[in-house]
């Protein structure tokens, strides 16, 4: 299989995917790409510096049997155009795995996150971009205030802490989210974190030949079960 790992980060997951074939990892951070090349590049894995919003770059990557896009959809400028590109980058019989948050994140993750996508909105997004959901998985957990404060004040904290004016501006324009956070941090038992993950197959075009429809997604099914 030929696999693309978008927003690959340090490359750890890219190496795991290399058990299935040759994998190209892409990330926009020069430091993490350098780290990935130094620690995980081998005969089955390679890494490139690139931006998921640069569709000229994405088109230059070619086509793949599988595209893995973890924690990317919430960052791109146009999620519809991005998913449409993924669909076009898949070879016949190919599939995609995507993952992104299923809860409110924009109050603390701006400007890194461009949107929050509910489970219902995700289904609409996939339908409009020509995908069928074959499998889905959801994981959720809560952090109470004590643990959340401990997390954001630790030396290795990876949770961004926006300036106060950003919090105020966001909640003034999203008062329902302010109510949600007030509930979570008091009687709700903690701030809710959650992710939604999907295995997607392109929906065949209406004029697809019977032979192509019958072929389904054999390579992906053999490798991922």
Secondary structure, DSSP 4 states (H G I P E B T S, - for coil): -EEEEET-TTSHHHHHHTTSSEEEEEES-HHHHHHHHHHH-SSSEEEEE--TT-HHHHHHT--EEEEEEES-TTTSS-HHHHHHHHHHHEEEEEEEEEEEE-S--HHHHTTT------HHHHHHHHHHTTEEEEEEEEEEEEE-HHHHHHHHHSTT--S----HHHHHHHHHH-HHHHHHHHHHTTTT-SEEEEEEEEEEEEPPPTT--HHHHHHTTHHHHHHH-
